[in-house]
Amino acid sequence: MFSLKHARRNFIPRLPNHVVDVTTATCVFCPYGADVQPGDRVYAFDEKTAFGRRQRERLVEVTAVKPFRSTGRLVTIDLKITRESDLLRIAVDSEIPLETLYEHHSGNPTYIEERPPVVVYFKPCSEDDTLGAQARQGPAVGTKSGVIHYRRGRKY
C-alpha cells in the first residue's frame, strides 16, 4: 500500500561551522561542540559571497576532534598548551579573530558549559572531488563509449 513515510536518502552532514576556504582549510573551531567522530565523512563549507567558479563545499574525512579550553591568557587543545602559530592557523581557517579563541572561556556569557568547544581536524577525501568531476564519471546513458553524437539540421 501507499506509505506517507519517505525513504531517507543517504544524507551526509556538514560541519557545524564554516571555513575560510574549502580548498586549503585543515581544521575548524566549533565553539559549541560538534557531533562528529574521527573517521566520519562530512561536508566542509565556506560562506563566500563572491560569485565565481570556485568550489564551495568539499567532502572531508574527520581525522581528530580535540577538546578546546581557554583561561583567557592560555589556550590548551587536548590538554596540551598550544603554540601561537597553531592558534593562528585555527583562527585563519575558521575565519575568526585570534582574540575570540582567548575570550571563549568558562564564565564568559557566550560560553555554554553543556556544549564544550572543540577543534575538528580533517583532510579531503579526494583531491578531485568537485561536482564537475563527479558528473564526468562513467559513460553517458545509452552509449557504449561515453561519446554522444548530435545530428545537425532537420530530420526528413
BELHUMO-V208943 format. One record per residue. N is the residue number from 1. BURIAL is # if it has 16 or more other ideal C-beta (glycine too) atoms within 10 Angstrom, else .. Layout:
n burial
N BURIAL
N BURIAL
This chain:
n burial
1 .
2 .
3 .
4 .
5 .
6 .
7 .
8 .
9 .
10 .
11 .
12 .
13 .
14 .
15 #
16 #
17 #
18 #
19 #
20 #
21 #
22 #
23 .
24 .
25 #
26 #
27 #
28 #
29 #
30 #
31 #
32 .
33 #
34 #
35 .
36 #
37 .
38 .
39 .
40 #
41 .
42 #
43 .
44 #
45 #
46 #
47 .
48 .
49 .
50 .
51 .
52 .
53 .
54 .
55 .
56 .
57 .
58 #
59 #
60 #
61 .
62 #
63 .
64 .
65 #
66 .
67 .
68 #
69 #
70 #
71 .
72 .
73 .
74 .
75 #
76 .
77 #
78 .
79 .
80 .
81 .
82 #
83 .
84 .
85 .
86 .
87 #
88 .
89 .
90 #
91 #
92 #
93 #
94 #
95 #
96 #
97 .
98 .
99 .
100 .
101 #
102 #
103 .
104 #
105 #
106 .
107 .
108 .
109 .
110 .
111 #
112 .
113 .
114 .
115 .
116 .
117 #
118 #
119 #
120 #
121 #
122 #
123 .
124 #
125 .
126 .
127 .
128 .
129 .
130 #
131 .
132 .
133 .
134 .
135 .
136 .
137 .
138 .
139 .
140 .
141 .
142 .
143 .
144 .
145 .
146 .
147 .
148 .
149 .
150 .
151 .
152 .
153 .
154 .
155 .
156 .
